[in-house]
Amino acid sequence: MKKEKIIRNFGISIYTPAELKKIARIKEITFIQMPINILDNRWDKNYLIKLKKKGIKIFARSIFLRGLLFFKKNQKWPCSKFQQNKIKIYIKQITKKYYKKNIIDLTFSYLNSLTFLSGIVFGFNSIKQFKQINSFKDSKKLDINQNTFLINQFKFVNKKILDGRNY
């Protein structure tokens, strides 16, 4: 279809680093959409930078873990209440430490610091929510020390949380 100019690009949506390693060998792929958020430290950043240098565009999705990171009442998490509360406490502490307004600001500061990203895909439930999320798209990048600290803070997170297919 590319040869016939029916499509220009070919992309794939993945969930795990193992899937990334498999599909990265397929030379026709020009776009990869993958879950990237402040809790997820599974990805090899150097490998993603190499893919970008090869011309592959990488898009972050699940930046709020399907809305889990908004911590709505009665929201079912695929982990213990203890771990959910620990995540919530750490996010509040880091948000305050980095002088961020909220989880959206912290999320976009983190994402904006990732040099391998070509774009961000996010969902919203209303125009009001879209405007709120979109207002933080240009949040100031985290520096390397802040980024490293953030990643290290969430190494305890249960991997089931990181895969949206689990909830």
N, C-alpha and C positions, 0 to 999 in steps of 0.2 A: 504494500500500500504506500510505503514511502517512495519507492521507485516510480509509482504511478501518480505521485503527488496528491494522493487522497488525504494523507496525513503528513505533517511535518516532523512531529516528535512522537516518541514512544516512551511512556512512563509506567511506573509501577508503585503501588502502595505497599509498604512492608510494616511488620510489627517488631521484628527481632534482629539483633546483630547477625545471627546465623543466616537469616534471609538476605541481609545486605551483602554478605560475602558471596552467597550463591549468585545473586542477580547482577552484581557488579561486573561479572565476567561476560555478561551479554552486551555486546558492543552496540546493539541497536537502542538500548535504553539511554534516554537523554534526560529524563526527569525521575527523581525518587522522592516520594512523599513518605515521611516517617514520623513516629511520635517523638517529640522533643519537648521537654518541659523541665522545670527546676528540680524535680524529684528524680529524674532519669539520668543516671550516670553510666549507662551500659555502653554507650557509643564511643568508638575510638575516633577522637577528634582529628588526629593526624591522618587516619585513613580517609575520613570525609573530606579533608583538605585536598588530599591526592585526587579523589574523585572529581572534586570541583575543578582542579587544574586540568583534568582530562576533558572538561567541558560538560560534565554532568551537573544538572541543576538540582539542588536539594531543598526541599520544602518541609518546614516543620508543621505538624498537625498535632492534635491532642495536647495543645499547649496548656490547657486547664484540666487535663485528664477527664474529658467529657463532662466538665462542670464540677467535678469533685472538689477542685481547689477553691470553689466559691463557698464551701462548707455550709450548704443549706441544711436546715433542720430536717430530720427524718430521712436523710440521704443514706442509702445503703453503700457501704464500702466493702471491698473484698479483702478486709484485714480486721484485726482486732480493734476494739474501741481504744485500747491503750495506744496502739500504733497510730491510729487516726489522731488522737489527742496530742501525741508527741509531734507529729507532723505539723499540726495546727500551731502548737506552741513555738516550734522552731521557725515557722514561716513568720509569725508575728514578731519574734525576736530579730530575725534577719531584716525584715521590712523596716523595723524601727532603727536598727543599727546602720542601715544603708540610706536612711532618710527617704524611704519610698512611701508613697501615699497609701498603697494597698497592694494586694496580690497581683493585680493587673500591671501596675507600674514595675514591680519586682520582676514579673515574668518577661515583660518586654525589655527591661534592662539586661536581663540574662540573654534573651534571644538576640538582641542587637549586638551583643558582644561575640557572637559566634560567627567567625569570618567565613565559614563554609556555607552558610545559609544563603539561598537565592530568594526565598520568600517564606511567608507564614500564612497558613490556612487556619481560620478559626470560625467556630460556630457561635451563634447568638440566638436569643429567644424573642427579642423585640428590637425595634428601632432604638429605643432608649439604651438598651444594653449594647447594641452595636456602636452607638455614639460614645458611650462610656469606654468601651474597649478600644475603639479607634483613637480616642483622645490620648492614649498612652503609647501609640505606635512608635513615636520618636523619643521614647524614654532614654535617658543617658545610659550609655553602655557601662557594664560593670568592668572594673579593671581586672587584671590577671589574678591579683590576690583575692579580690572579692569573689571572682568566679570560682577559683580553687576552693575557697572556704565554703561557698554555697554547695558545691558538688560533694565535698567531704561531709558536710552536715547531714546529708540524706543517704549516705551509704547503707544505713540500716533498713531502708524501705524494702518491704516485701515486693518481690518482682511481679507478683500477681496484680498488684495495684497498677503497674505500668502498662499492662496489656488490656486495652479497652474491651477485648473479647471476653474478659472475665466479669463484666458487669453491664 
